[in-house]
Amino acid sequence: MRKIVLAAAVAGSALGLAACSETAEQAGDTVDAMAADATSVAEEGAEAVGDAAEATGEAAEGAVDATAEAAEGAADATAEAAGDAVDAVEGAAADAADAVTGE
């Protein structure tokens, strides 16, 4: 964006100088050259925006994959903890039953 604004400012300055000191044909050549430069800068800017969008998409995809893996890991850990809790409750119940029956 800054390059486009800078190119436009340079083009305006060049046109002003061309109008004052050059013939109409030379001024036209200067305008054509400045237009080509501005087009080149705009194309480079569009390409940079496209590259940034692609990189952002790839980063978002990576974040989604990492989040899915973390959620899966959390689910596995929760299931394992629940199994351990069940085992502990069953063990405590057996101990309590043994204590009541005197075994």
PDB file as gemmi writes it, atoms N, CA and C in Angstrom:
CRYST1    1.000    1.000    1.000  90.00  90.00  90.00 P 1                      
ATOM      1  N   MET A   1       0.835  -1.183   0.000  1.00  0.00           N  
ATOM      2  CA  MET A   1       0.000   0.000   0.000  1.00  0.00           C  
ATOM      3  C   MET A   1       0.885   1.253   0.000  1.00  0.00           C  
ATOM      4  N   ARG A   2       1.924   1.217   0.822  1.00  0.00           N  
ATOM      5  CA  ARG A   2       2.812   2.380   0.882  1.00  0.00           C  
ATOM      6  C   ARG A   2       3.524   2.584  -0.447  1.00  0.00           C  
ATOM      7  N   LYS A   3       3.871   1.466  -1.107  1.00  0.00           N  
ATOM      8  CA  LYS A   3       4.555   1.582  -2.394  1.00  0.00           C  
ATOM      9  C   LYS A   3       3.649   2.241  -3.426  1.00  0.00           C  
ATOM     10  N   ILE A   4       2.375   1.914  -3.385  1.00  0.00           N  
ATOM     11  CA  ILE A   4       1.428   2.488  -4.347  1.00  0.00           C  
ATOM     12  C   ILE A   4       1.294   3.986  -4.113  1.00  0.00           C  
ATOM     13  N   VAL A   5       1.172   4.379  -2.848  1.00  0.00           N  
ATOM     14  CA  VAL A   5       1.051   5.802  -2.528  1.00  0.00           C  
ATOM     15  C   VAL A   5       2.322   6.534  -2.937  1.00  0.00           C  
ATOM     16  N   LEU A   6       3.477   5.919  -2.644  1.00  0.00           N  
ATOM     17  CA  LEU A   6       4.742   6.534  -3.023  1.00  0.00           C  
ATOM     18  C   LEU A   6       4.859   6.662  -4.540  1.00  0.00           C  
ATOM     19  N   ALA A   7       4.455   5.619  -5.260  1.00  0.00           N  
ATOM     20  CA  ALA A   7       4.510   5.676  -6.721  1.00  0.00           C  
ATOM     21  C   ALA A   7       3.595   6.773  -7.255  1.00  0.00           C  
ATOM     22  N   ALA A   8       2.417   6.912  -6.651  1.00  0.00           N  
ATOM     23  CA  ALA A   8       1.496   7.962  -7.091  1.00  0.00           C  
ATOM     24  C   ALA A   8       2.086   9.349  -6.831  1.00  0.00           C  
ATOM     25  N   ALA A   9       2.735   9.513  -5.687  1.00  0.00           N  
ATOM     26  CA  ALA A   9       3.346  10.810  -5.367  1.00  0.00           C  
ATOM     27  C   ALA A   9       4.485  11.120  -6.339  1.00  0.00           C  
ATOM     28  N   VAL A  10       5.297  10.122  -6.629  1.00  0.00           N  
ATOM     29  CA  VAL A  10       6.397  10.315  -7.576  1.00  0.00           C  
ATOM     30  C   VAL A  10       5.843  10.639  -8.958  1.00  0.00           C  
ATOM     31  N   ALA A  11       4.781   9.937  -9.341  1.00  0.00           N  
ATOM     32  CA  ALA A  11       4.181  10.193 -10.651  1.00  0.00           C  
ATOM     33  C   ALA A  11       3.655  11.626 -10.731  1.00  0.00           C  
ATOM     34  N   GLY A  12       3.021  12.084  -9.674  1.00  0.00           N  
ATOM     35  CA  GLY A  12       2.514  13.463  -9.663  1.00  0.00           C  
ATOM     36  C   GLY A  12       3.639  14.476  -9.779  1.00  0.00           C  
ATOM     37  N   SER A  13       4.721  14.221  -9.049  1.00  0.00           N  
ATOM     38  CA  SER A  13       5.875  15.122  -9.126  1.00  0.00           C  
ATOM     39  C   SER A  13       6.480  15.116 -10.521  1.00  0.00           C  
ATOM     40  N   ALA A  14       6.610  13.933 -11.090  1.00  0.00           N  
ATOM     41  CA  ALA A  14       7.198  13.822 -12.421  1.00  0.00           C  
ATOM     42  C   ALA A  14       6.324  14.528 -13.458  1.00  0.00           C  
ATOM     43  N   LEU A  15       5.026  14.383 -13.311  1.00  0.00           N  
ATOM     44  CA  LEU A  15       4.129  15.068 -14.253  1.00  0.00           C  
ATOM     45  C   LEU A  15       4.264  16.586 -14.139  1.00  0.00           C  
ATOM     46  N   GLY A  16       4.381  17.053 -12.909  1.00  0.00           N  
ATOM     47  CA  GLY A  16       4.535  18.496 -12.708  1.00  0.00           C  
ATOM     48  C   GLY A  16       5.810  19.011 -13.356  1.00  0.00           C  
ATOM     49  N   LEU A  17       6.898  18.296 -13.159  1.00  0.00           N  
ATOM     50  CA  LEU A  17       8.164  18.700 -13.764  1.00  0.00           C  
ATOM     51  C   LEU A  17       8.115  18.564 -15.283  1.00  0.00           C  
ATOM     52  N   ALA A  18       7.503  17.498 -15.736  1.00  0.00           N  
ATOM     53  CA  ALA A  18       7.427  17.281 -17.182  1.00  0.00           C  
ATOM     54  C   ALA A  18       6.625  18.377 -17.857  1.00  0.00           C  
ATOM     55  N   ALA A  19       5.564  18.801 -17.233  1.00  0.00           N  
ATOM     56  CA  ALA A  19       4.716  19.835 -17.826  1.00  0.00           C  
ATOM     57  C   ALA A  19       5.450  21.165 -17.924  1.00  0.00           C  
ATOM     58  N   CYS A  20       6.339  21.400 -16.967  1.00  0.00           N  
ATOM     59  CA  CYS A  20       7.043  22.693 -16.952  1.00  0.00           C  
ATOM     60  C   CYS A  20       8.254  22.736 -17.878  1.00  0.00           C  
ATOM     61  N   SER A  21       8.972  21.627 -17.981  1.00  0.00           N  
ATOM     62  CA  SER A  21      10.258  21.718 -18.665  1.00  0.00           C  
ATOM     63  C   SER A  21      10.392  20.871 -19.921  1.00  0.00           C  
ATOM     64  N   GLU A  22       9.460  20.023 -20.215  1.00  0.00           N  
ATOM     65  CA  GLU A  22       9.611  19.146 -21.366  1.00  0.00           C  
ATOM     66  C   GLU A  22       8.517  19.402 -22.400  1.00  0.00           C  
ATOM     67  N   THR A  23       8.749  18.857 -23.565  1.00  0.00           N  
ATOM     68  CA  THR A  23       7.740  18.977 -24.612  1.00  0.00           C  
ATOM     69  C   THR A  23       6.604  18.010 -24.304  1.00  0.00           C  
ATOM     70  N   ALA A  24       5.520  18.124 -25.013  1.00  0.00           N  
ATOM     71  CA  ALA A  24       4.356  17.264 -24.789  1.00  0.00           C  
ATOM     72  C   ALA A  24       4.710  15.801 -25.040  1.00  0.00           C  
ATOM     73  N   GLU A  25       5.517  15.537 -26.037  1.00  0.00           N  
ATOM     74  CA  GLU A  25       5.888  14.155 -26.339  1.00  0.00           C  
ATOM     75  C   GLU A  25       6.739  13.561 -25.224  1.00  0.00           C  
ATOM     76  N   GLN A  26       7.690  14.322 -24.722  1.00  0.00           N  
ATOM     77  CA  GLN A  26       8.536  13.844 -23.634  1.00  0.00           C  
ATOM     78  C   GLN A  26       7.714  13.654 -22.356  1.00  0.00           C  
ATOM     79  N   ALA A  27       6.768  14.552 -22.133  1.00  0.00           N  
ATOM     80  CA  ALA A  27       5.902  14.419 -20.962  1.00  0.00           C  
ATOM     81  C   ALA A  27       5.063  13.151 -21.070  1.00  0.00           C  
ATOM     82  N   GLY A  28       4.578  12.855 -22.260  1.00  0.00           N  
ATOM     83  CA  GLY A  28       3.800  11.631 -22.474  1.00  0.00           C  
ATOM     84  C   GLY A  28       4.633  10.384 -22.209  1.00  0.00           C  
ATOM     85  N   ASP A  29       5.900  10.411 -22.654  1.00  0.00           N  
ATOM     86  CA  ASP A  29       6.793   9.277 -22.394  1.00  0.00           C  
ATOM     87  C   ASP A  29       7.020   9.099 -20.894  1.00  0.00           C  
ATOM     88  N   THR A  30       7.184  10.207 -20.206  1.00  0.00           N  
ATOM     89  CA  THR A  30       7.386  10.160 -18.752  1.00  0.00           C  
ATOM     90  C   THR A  30       6.153   9.591 -18.069  1.00  0.00           C  
ATOM     91  N   VAL A  31       4.980  10.024 -18.499  1.00  0.00           N  
ATOM     92  CA  VAL A  31       3.731   9.520 -17.925  1.00  0.00           C  
ATOM     93  C   VAL A  31       3.609   8.017 -18.165  1.00  0.00           C  
ATOM     94  N   ASP A  32       3.935   7.558 -19.369  1.00  0.00           N  
ATOM     95  CA  ASP A  32       3.871   6.126 -19.678  1.00  0.00           C  
ATOM     96  C   ASP A  32       4.823   5.330 -18.786  1.00  0.00           C  
ATOM     97  N   ALA A  33       6.017   5.845 -18.598  1.00  0.00           N  
ATOM     98  CA  ALA A  33       6.994   5.155 -17.754  1.00  0.00           C  
ATOM     99  C   ALA A  33       6.512   5.098 -16.304  1.00  0.00           C  
ATOM    100  N   MET A  34       5.949   6.199 -15.829  1.00  0.00           N  
ATOM    101  CA  MET A  34       5.452   6.239 -14.452  1.00  0.00           C  
ATOM    102  C   MET A  34       4.257   5.293 -14.280  1.00  0.00           C  
ATOM    103  N   ALA A  35       3.415   5.201 -15.275  1.00  0.00           N  
ATOM    104  CA  ALA A  35       2.269   4.289 -15.216  1.00  0.00           C  
ATOM    105  C   ALA A  35       2.744   2.840 -15.171  1.00  0.00           C  
ATOM    106  N   ALA A  36       3.770   2.528 -15.935  1.00  0.00           N  
ATOM    107  CA  ALA A  36       4.323   1.168 -15.920  1.00  0.00           C  
ATOM    108  C   ALA A  36       4.906   0.849 -14.547  1.00  0.00           C  
ATOM    109  N   ASP A  37       5.599   1.825 -13.953  1.00  0.00           N  
ATOM    110  CA  ASP A  37       6.154   1.615 -12.613  1.00  0.00           C  
ATOM    111  C   ASP A  37       5.043   1.402 -11.586  1.00  0.00           C  
ATOM    112  N   ALA A  38       4.005   2.208 -11.665  1.00  0.00           N  
ATOM    113  CA  ALA A  38       2.888   2.081 -10.720  1.00  0.00           C  
ATOM    114  C   ALA A  38       2.199   0.726 -10.872  1.00  0.00           C  
ATOM    115  N   THR A  39       2.043   0.265 -12.107  1.00  0.00           N  
ATOM    116  CA  THR A  39       1.433  -1.046 -12.356  1.00  0.00           C  
ATOM    117  C   THR A  39       2.291  -2.154 -11.766  1.00  0.00           C  
ATOM    118  N   SER A  40       3.589  -2.049 -11.958  1.00  0.00           N  
ATOM    119  CA  SER A  40       4.510  -3.047 -11.411  1.00  0.00           C  
ATOM    120  C   SER A  40       4.419  -3.104  -9.890  1.00  0.00           C  
ATOM    121  N   VAL A  41       4.379  -1.948  -9.260  1.00  0.00           N  
ATOM    122  CA  VAL A  41       4.277  -1.894  -7.794  1.00  0.00           C  
ATOM    123  C   VAL A  41       2.952  -2.496  -7.330  1.00  0.00           C  
ATOM    124  N   ALA A  42       1.877  -2.201  -8.031  1.00  0.00           N  
ATOM    125  CA  ALA A  42       0.569  -2.746  -7.669  1.00  0.00           C  
ATOM    126  C   ALA A  42       0.550  -4.264  -7.808  1.00  0.00           C  
ATOM    127  N   GLU A  43       1.155  -4.790  -8.871  1.00  0.00           N  
ATOM    128  CA  GLU A  43       1.213  -6.233  -9.065  1.00  0.00           C  
ATOM    129  C   GLU A  43       2.029  -6.910  -7.966  1.00  0.00           C  
ATOM    130  N   GLU A  44       3.142  -6.301  -7.589  1.00  0.00           N  
ATOM    131  CA  GLU A  44       3.962  -6.854  -6.505  1.00  0.00           C  
ATOM    132  C   GLU A  44       3.178  -6.852  -5.186  1.00  0.00           C  
ATOM    133  N   GLY A  45       2.433  -5.787  -4.952  1.00  0.00           N  
ATOM    134  CA  GLY A  45       1.622  -5.714  -3.735  1.00  0.00           C  
ATOM    135  C   GLY A  45       0.542  -6.787  -3.713  1.00  0.00           C  
ATOM    136  N   ALA A  46      -0.103  -7.014  -4.842  1.00  0.00           N  
ATOM    137  CA  ALA A  46      -1.141  -8.043  -4.923  1.00  0.00           C  
ATOM    138  C   ALA A  46      -0.549  -9.427  -4.694  1.00  0.00           C  
ATOM    139  N   GLU A  47       0.630  -9.659  -5.248  1.00  0.00           N  
ATOM    140  CA  GLU A  47       1.297 -10.953  -5.046  1.00  0.00           C  
ATOM    141  C   GLU A  47       1.648 -11.145  -3.569  1.00  0.00           C  
ATOM    142  N   ALA A  48       2.129 -10.095  -2.921  1.00  0.00           N  
ATOM    143  CA  ALA A  48       2.473 -10.187  -1.492  1.00  0.00           C  
ATOM    144  C   ALA A  48       1.242 -10.486  -0.652  1.00  0.00           C  
ATOM    145  N   VAL A  49       0.119  -9.860  -1.002  1.00  0.00           N  
ATOM    146  CA  VAL A  49      -1.126 -10.118  -0.276  1.00  0.00           C  
ATOM    147  C   VAL A  49      -1.553 -11.572  -0.466  1.00  0.00           C  
ATOM    148  N   GLY A  50      -1.441 -12.084  -1.668  1.00  0.00           N  
ATOM    149  CA  GLY A  50      -1.782 -13.482  -1.947  1.00  0.00           C  
ATOM    150  C   GLY A  50      -0.903 -14.442  -1.157  1.00  0.00           C  
ATOM    151  N   ASP A  51       0.394 -14.150  -1.107  1.00  0.00           N  
ATOM    152  CA  ASP A  51       1.316 -14.991  -0.344  1.00  0.00           C  
ATOM    153  C   ASP A  51       0.976 -14.968   1.144  1.00  0.00           C  
ATOM    154  N   ALA A  52       0.644 -13.797   1.648  1.00  0.00           N  
ATOM    155  CA  ALA A  52       0.286 -13.684   3.066  1.00  0.00           C  
ATOM    156  C   ALA A  52      -1.000 -14.444   3.365  1.00  0.00           C  
ATOM    157  N   ALA A  53      -1.959 -14.383   2.473  1.00  0.00           N  
ATOM    158  CA  ALA A  53      -3.216 -15.112   2.672  1.00  0.00           C  
ATOM    159  C   ALA A  53      -2.969 -16.618   2.675  1.00  0.00           C  
ATOM    160  N   GLU A  54      -2.113 -17.082   1.777  1.00  0.00           N  
ATOM    161  CA  GLU A  54      -1.793 -18.514   1.723  1.00  0.00           C  
ATOM    162  C   GLU A  54      -1.101 -18.963   3.009  1.00  0.00           C  
ATOM    163  N   ALA A  55      -0.157 -18.169   3.483  1.00  0.00           N  
ATOM    164  CA  ALA A  55       0.551 -18.509   4.722  1.00  0.00           C  
ATOM    165  C   ALA A  55      -0.403 -18.514   5.912  1.00  0.00           C  
ATOM    166  N   THR A  56      -1.341 -17.586   5.931  1.00  0.00           N  
ATOM    167  CA  THR A  56      -2.324 -17.541   7.013  1.00  0.00           C  
ATOM    168  C   THR A  56      -3.209 -18.776   6.981  1.00  0.00           C  
ATOM    169  N   GLY A  57      -3.617 -19.194   5.795  1.00  0.00           N  
ATOM    170  CA  GLY A  57      -4.429 -20.407   5.660  1.00  0.00           C  
ATOM    171  C   GLY A  57      -3.689 -21.640   6.149  1.00  0.00           C  
ATOM    172  N   GLU A  58      -2.412 -21.741   5.797  1.00  0.00           N  
ATOM    173  CA  GLU A  58      -1.615 -22.886   6.243  1.00  0.00           C  
ATOM    174  C   GLU A  58      -1.447 -22.882   7.764  1.00  0.00           C  
ATOM    175  N   ALA A  59      -1.240 -21.705   8.334  1.00  0.00           N  
ATOM    176  CA  ALA A  59      -1.094 -21.610   9.794  1.00  0.00           C  
ATOM    177  C   ALA A  59      -2.399 -21.983  10.492  1.00  0.00           C  
ATOM    178  N   ALA A  60      -3.520 -21.560   9.931  1.00  0.00           N  
ATOM    179  CA  ALA A  60      -4.817 -21.897  10.522  1.00  0.00           C  
ATOM    180  C   ALA A  60      -5.059 -23.401  10.452  1.00  0.00           C  
ATOM    181  N   GLU A  61      -4.687 -24.015   9.344  1.00  0.00           N  
ATOM    182  CA  GLU A  61      -4.849 -25.467   9.204  1.00  0.00           C  
ATOM    183  C   GLU A  61      -4.004 -26.195  10.245  1.00  0.00           C  
ATOM    184  N   GLY A  62      -2.790 -25.721  10.459  1.00  0.00           N  
ATOM    185  CA  GLY A  62      -1.919 -26.316  11.471  1.00  0.00           C  
ATOM    186  C   GLY A  62      -2.500 -26.164  12.865  1.00  0.00           C  
ATOM    187  N   ALA A  63      -3.103 -25.014  13.137  1.00  0.00           N  
ATOM    188  CA  ALA A  63      -3.711 -24.785  14.450  1.00  0.00           C  
ATOM    189  C   ALA A  63      -4.900 -25.712  14.669  1.00  0.00           C  
ATOM    190  N   VAL A  64      -5.684 -25.939  13.628  1.00  0.00           N  
ATOM    191  CA  VAL A  64      -6.832 -26.845  13.736  1.00  0.00           C  
ATOM    192  C   VAL A  64      -6.347 -28.264  14.028  1.00  0.00           C  
ATOM    193  N   ASP A  65      -5.308 -28.699  13.319  1.00  0.00           N  
ATOM    194  CA  ASP A  65      -4.766 -30.039  13.552  1.00  0.00           C  
ATOM    195  C   ASP A  65      -4.239 -30.177  14.978  1.00  0.00           C  
ATOM    196  N   ALA A  66      -3.520 -29.187  15.448  1.00  0.00           N  
ATOM    197  CA  ALA A  66      -2.966 -29.233  16.804  1.00  0.00           C  
ATOM    198  C   ALA A  66      -4.077 -29.250  17.844  1.00  0.00           C  
ATOM    199  N   THR A  67      -5.131 -28.482  17.611  1.00  0.00           N  
ATOM    200  CA  THR A  67      -6.256 -28.453  18.551  1.00  0.00           C  
ATOM    201  C   THR A  67      -6.958 -29.804  18.585  1.00  0.00           C  
ATOM    202  N   ALA A  68      -7.135 -30.420  17.436  1.00  0.00           N  
ATOM    203  CA  ALA A  68      -7.776 -31.737  17.383  1.00  0.00           C  
ATOM    204  C   ALA A  68      -6.938 -32.777  18.123  1.00  0.00           C  
ATOM    205  N   GLU A  69      -5.634 -32.744  17.929  1.00  0.00           N  
ATOM    206  CA  GLU A  69      -4.755 -33.678  18.620  1.00  0.00           C  
ATOM    207  C   GLU A  69      -4.798 -33.454  20.134  1.00  0.00           C  
ATOM    208  N   ALA A  70      -4.807 -32.199  20.553  1.00  0.00           N  
ATOM    209  CA  ALA A  70      -4.864 -31.902  21.987  1.00  0.00           C  
ATOM    210  C   ALA A  70      -6.188 -32.368  22.586  1.00  0.00           C  
ATOM    211  N   ALA A  71      -7.277 -32.189  21.866  1.00  0.00           N  
ATOM    212  CA  ALA A  71      -8.585 -32.630  22.350  1.00  0.00           C  
ATOM    213  C   ALA A  71      -8.630 -34.148  22.464  1.00  0.00           C  
ATOM    214  N   GLU A  72      -8.046 -34.834  21.486  1.00  0.00           N  
ATOM    215  CA  GLU A  72      -8.006 -36.290  21.529  1.00  0.00           C  
ATOM    216  C   GLU A  72      -7.175 -36.769  22.724  1.00  0.00           C  
ATOM    217  N   GLY A  73      -6.051 -36.115  22.955  1.00  0.00           N  
ATOM    218  CA  GLY A  73      -5.211 -36.461  24.101  1.00  0.00           C  
ATOM    219  C   GLY A  73      -5.926 -36.226  25.417  1.00  0.00           C  
ATOM    220  N   ALA A  74      -6.664 -35.129  25.509  1.00  0.00           N  
ATOM    221  CA  ALA A  74      -7.415 -34.829  26.724  1.00  0.00           C  
ATOM    222  C   ALA A  74      -8.519 -35.857  26.949  1.00  0.00           C  
ATOM    223  N   ALA A  75      -9.182 -36.273  25.885  1.00  0.00           N  
ATOM    224  CA  ALA A  75     -10.239 -37.286  26.003  1.00  0.00           C  
ATOM    225  C   ALA A  75      -9.655 -38.611  26.474  1.00  0.00           C  
ATOM    226  N   ASP A  76      -8.504 -38.996  25.923  1.00  0.00           N  
ATOM    227  CA  ASP A  76      -7.853 -40.237  26.353  1.00  0.00           C  
ATOM    228  C   ASP A  76      -7.454 -40.161  27.825  1.00  0.00           C  
ATOM    229  N   ALA A  77      -6.893 -39.047  28.237  1.00  0.00           N  
ATOM    230  CA  ALA A  77      -6.479 -38.884  29.635  1.00  0.00           C  
ATOM    231  C   ALA A  77      -7.683 -38.910  30.569  1.00  0.00           C  
ATOM    232  N   THR A  78      -8.783 -38.316  30.151  1.00  0.00           N  
ATOM    233  CA  THR A  78      -9.996 -38.316  30.963  1.00  0.00           C  
ATOM    234  C   THR A  78     -10.551 -39.725  31.099  1.00  0.00           C  
ATOM    235  N   ALA A  79     -10.554 -40.473  30.010  1.00  0.00           N  
ATOM    236  CA  ALA A  79     -11.048 -41.851  30.051  1.00  0.00           C  
ATOM    237  C   ALA A  79     -10.172 -42.710  30.964  1.00  0.00           C  
ATOM    238  N   GLU A  80      -8.877 -42.509  30.892  1.00  0.00           N  
ATOM    239  CA  GLU A  80      -7.963 -43.265  31.750  1.00  0.00           C  
ATOM    240  C   GLU A  80      -8.173 -42.901  33.217  1.00  0.00           C  
ATOM    241  N   ALA A  81      -8.342 -41.621  33.505  1.00  0.00           N  
ATOM    242  CA  ALA A  81      -8.580 -41.183  34.885  1.00  0.00           C  
ATOM    243  C   ALA A  81      -9.904 -41.726  35.399  1.00  0.00           C  
ATOM    244  N   ALA A  82     -10.919 -41.775  34.551  1.00  0.00           N  
ATOM    245  CA  ALA A  82     -12.215 -42.320  34.957  1.00  0.00           C  
ATOM    246  C   ALA A  82     -12.087 -43.806  35.271  1.00  0.00           C  
ATOM    247  N   GLY A  83     -11.324 -44.539  34.469  1.00  0.00           N  
ATOM    248  CA  GLY A  83     -11.091 -45.964  34.730  1.00  0.00           C  
ATOM    249  C   GLY A  83     -10.374 -46.172  36.043  1.00  0.00           C  
ATOM    250  N   ASP A  84      -9.370 -45.326  36.311  1.00  0.00           N  
ATOM    251  CA  ASP A  84      -8.653 -45.420  37.584  1.00  0.00           C  
ATOM    252  C   ASP A  84      -9.583 -45.117  38.751  1.00  0.00           C  
ATOM    253  N   ALA A  85     -10.476 -44.155  38.574  1.00  0.00           N  
ATOM    254  CA  ALA A  85     -11.417 -43.804  39.633  1.00  0.00           C  
ATOM    255  C   ALA A  85     -12.381 -44.966  39.901  1.00  0.00           C  
ATOM    256  N   VAL A  86     -12.840 -45.609  38.851  1.00  0.00           N  
ATOM    257  CA  VAL A  86     -13.738 -46.763  39.004  1.00  0.00           C  
ATOM    258  C   VAL A  86     -13.026 -47.867  39.779  1.00  0.00           C  
ATOM    259  N   ASP A  87     -11.769 -48.135  39.404  1.00  0.00           N  
ATOM    260  CA  ASP A  87     -10.993 -49.161  40.101  1.00  0.00           C  
ATOM    261  C   ASP A  87     -10.826 -48.808  41.577  1.00  0.00           C  
ATOM    262  N   ALA A  88     -10.555 -47.540  41.864  1.00  0.00           N  
ATOM    263  CA  ALA A  88     -10.371 -47.119  43.249  1.00  0.00           C  
ATOM    264  C   ALA A  88     -11.659 -47.252  44.045  1.00  0.00           C  
ATOM    265  N   VAL A  89     -12.796 -46.891  43.452  1.00  0.00           N  
ATOM    266  CA  VAL A  89     -14.089 -47.007  44.138  1.00  0.00           C  
ATOM    267  C   VAL A  89     -14.424 -48.470  44.384  1.00  0.00           C  
ATOM    268  N   GLU A  90     -14.196 -49.309  43.390  1.00  0.00           N  
ATOM    269  CA  GLU A  90     -14.465 -50.733  43.571  1.00  0.00           C  
ATOM    270  C   GLU A  90     -13.573 -51.327  44.657  1.00  0.00           C  
ATOM    271  N   GLY A  91     -12.326 -50.919  44.700  1.00  0.00           N  
ATOM    272  CA  GLY A  91     -11.409 -51.391  45.730  1.00  0.00           C  
ATOM    273  C   GLY A  91     -11.833 -50.927  47.104  1.00  0.00           C  
ATOM    274  N   ALA A  92     -12.256 -49.673  47.204  1.00  0.00           N  
ATOM    275  CA  ALA A  92     -12.705 -49.151  48.487  1.00  0.00           C  
ATOM    276  C   ALA A  92     -13.982 -49.863  48.935  1.00  0.00           C  
ATOM    277  N   ALA A  93     -14.873 -50.138  48.003  1.00  0.00           N  
ATOM    278  CA  ALA A  93     -16.109 -50.849  48.349  1.00  0.00           C  
ATOM    279  C   ALA A  93     -15.794 -52.262  48.833  1.00  0.00           C  
ATOM    280  N   ALA A  94     -14.849 -52.921  48.193  1.00  0.00           N  
ATOM    281  CA  ALA A  94     -14.452 -54.271  48.623  1.00  0.00           C  
ATOM    282  C   ALA A  94     -13.832 -54.230  50.001  1.00  0.00           C  
ATOM    283  N   ASP A  95     -12.995 -53.223  50.260  1.00  0.00           N  
ATOM    284  CA  ASP A  95     -12.390 -53.087  51.582  1.00  0.00           C  
ATOM    285  C   ASP A  95     -13.444 -52.826  52.643  1.00  0.00           C  
ATOM    286  N   ALA A  96     -14.434 -52.002  52.303  1.00  0.00           N  
ATOM    287  CA  ALA A  96     -15.508 -51.704  53.255  1.00  0.00           C  
ATOM    288  C   ALA A  96     -16.347 -52.956  53.521  1.00  0.00           C  
ATOM    289  N   ALA A  97     -16.613 -53.718  52.471  1.00  0.00           N  
ATOM    290  CA  ALA A  97     -17.376 -54.956  52.651  1.00  0.00           C  
ATOM    291  C   ALA A  97     -16.615 -55.942  53.506  1.00  0.00           C  
ATOM    292  N   ASP A  98     -15.306 -56.039  53.317  1.00  0.00           N  
ATOM    293  CA  ASP A  98     -14.480 -56.928  54.128  1.00  0.00           C  
ATOM    294  C   ASP A  98     -14.465 -56.474  55.583  1.00  0.00           C  
ATOM    295  N   ALA A  99     -14.432 -55.167  55.798  1.00  0.00           N  
ATOM    296  CA  ALA A  99     -14.420 -54.644  57.155  1.00  0.00           C  
ATOM    297  C   ALA A  99     -15.735 -54.943  57.870  1.00  0.00           C  
ATOM    298  N   VAL A 100     -16.849 -54.862  57.161  1.00  0.00           N  
ATOM    299  CA  VAL A 100     -18.167 -55.115  57.762  1.00  0.00           C  
ATOM    300  C   VAL A 100     -18.340 -56.610  58.058  1.00  0.00           C  
ATOM    301  N   THR A 101     -17.892 -57.440  57.178  1.00  0.00           N  
ATOM    302  CA  THR A 101     -18.072 -58.884  57.375  1.00  0.00           C  
ATOM    303  C   THR A 101     -16.979 -59.487  58.216  1.00  0.00           C  
ATOM    304  N   GLY A 102     -15.946 -58.735  58.493  1.00  0.00           N  
ATOM    305  CA  GLY A 102     -14.867 -59.195  59.346  1.00  0.00           C  
ATOM    306  C   GLY A 102     -13.858 -60.059  58.654  1.00  0.00           C  
ATOM    307  N   GLU A 103     -13.767 -60.043  57.409  1.00  0.00           N  
ATOM    308  CA  GLU A 103     -12.808 -60.884  56.681  1.00  0.00           C  
ATOM    309  C   GLU A 103     -11.468 -60.299  56.633  1.00  0.00           C  
TER     310      GLU A 103                                                      
END                                                                             
